[in-house]
Amino acid sequence: MTAPKGTFAAEAAGELAVVERSGFVESRHVGSAVVLGPDGSVLRTVGDPAAAVFPRSTLKPFQALASIASGAQLTPEETVLATASHDGTAEHAKIVRGILKKGGLRLSSLRCPADWPTDRDARDQLVRDGHGTHPIFHNCSGKHAAMLLACVASGWDPRTYLDPAHPLQERVREVIQRMTGEHVSRSGVDGCGLPVHALSLTGLAAGFARVRTTRADSPWPLYRDAAALTEAVLQRPWLISGRGRPDAVLIEELGALAKVGAEGVLAVALEDGTAVAVKVLDGSPRPAAAVAAGLLFAVGAIDAPALARVRARLDLAVLGGGVPVGELRVTCA
């Protein structure tokens, strides 16, 4: 029987970070990473960044661009929600409702799973009010709402927008391939029910660099939309996830376009086009942002004060009895 295809094996991974407790290395995070320079050259690699991975929610900027290219007219706030893995706060949900209202769509049109907010206060308030899970609180509801609006604008069936053969999903693949410069090697079903497409970390980093460096006066509509998306994210970092979340921290402190994805994926692109993409092999999200910042510092793309600001906000301390007794330490940079 032929073994199923998948991402890189442990033998091809490199150590990214360790978790140290009381002077003892308790855990080791392995994976792959790549740093690209402003000219697209490879500045640093760890493991096997040429291997395909499922980028998960790091695909959201490209998916949002496909929705916009398909006629979804979005405000800057709505553009960020279309790119977000949000916390399900009342503010997040309000913006998602606004996107649906533009298309005359009902909440029942959302095909993402029902979920609780990941924001603890928002979840507690729902429980106190006697409410339960709902698709609008799913972290991908903004992306789904934007796709539904695009279907209405283009005259496509909004009931089948999850189908990989749907015209909108075909456009998503086209945008991904155009922005990353890679052909989609394999597809699957993401946690929210939409298609997810495999790319290399090198292609993912290149795609983020292209989105981050596009100009508002580009002659190409897709690139103008990418510039508008980047500006919207930079002005409203917390909407892309939640206050103090790792990608929001990277956006705020580095002026970067940053996005986390499930199973330990993260992509970051700076204003000059320097970009990094990380995949933690066991799927842990814990080290990815620290690794990305450490690699950017190692190649001279950010300075020591910027790295210190990021690290201070990532809560990397290891606690014992409620006090710090160690830390997560990046070892690949």
Secondary structure as GFF3:
##gff-version 3
##sequence-region A 1 333
A	DSSP	three_ten_helix	10	12	.	.	.	ID=ss1
A	DSSP	beta_strand	14	21	.	.	.	ID=ss2
A	DSSP	beta_strand	24	36	.	.	.	ID=ss3
A	DSSP	beta_strand	42	46	.	.	.	ID=ss4
A	DSSP	beta_strand	52	53	.	.	.	ID=ss5
A	DSSP	three_ten_helix	56	59	.	.	.	ID=ss6
A	DSSP	alpha_helix	60	69	.	.	.	ID=ss7
A	DSSP	alpha_helix	76	83	.	.	.	ID=ss8
A	DSSP	alpha_helix	90	102	.	.	.	ID=ss9
A	DSSP	three_ten_helix	107	109	.	.	.	ID=ss10
A	DSSP	alpha_helix	120	128	.	.	.	ID=ss11
A	DSSP	three_ten_helix	135	137	.	.	.	ID=ss12
A	DSSP	alpha_helix	141	154	.	.	.	ID=ss13
A	DSSP	three_ten_helix	158	160	.	.	.	ID=ss14
A	DSSP	alpha_helix	167	180	.	.	.	ID=ss15
A	DSSP	beta_strand	187	189	.	.	.	ID=ss16
A	DSSP	beta_strand	195	197	.	.	.	ID=ss17
A	DSSP	beta_strand	199	200	.	.	.	ID=ss18
A	DSSP	alpha_helix	201	213	.	.	.	ID=ss19
A	DSSP	alpha_helix	221	235	.	.	.	ID=ss20
A	DSSP	three_ten_helix	237	240	.	.	.	ID=ss21
A	DSSP	alpha_helix	246	254	.	.	.	ID=ss22
A	DSSP	beta_strand	257	261	.	.	.	ID=ss23
A	DSSP	beta_strand	265	269	.	.	.	ID=ss24
A	DSSP	beta_strand	275	280	.	.	.	ID=ss25
A	DSSP	alpha_helix	288	298	.	.	.	ID=ss26
A	DSSP	alpha_helix	304	313	.	.	.	ID=ss27
A	DSSP	beta_strand	317	320	.	.	.	ID=ss28
A	DSSP	beta_strand	323	330	.	.	.	ID=ss29
###
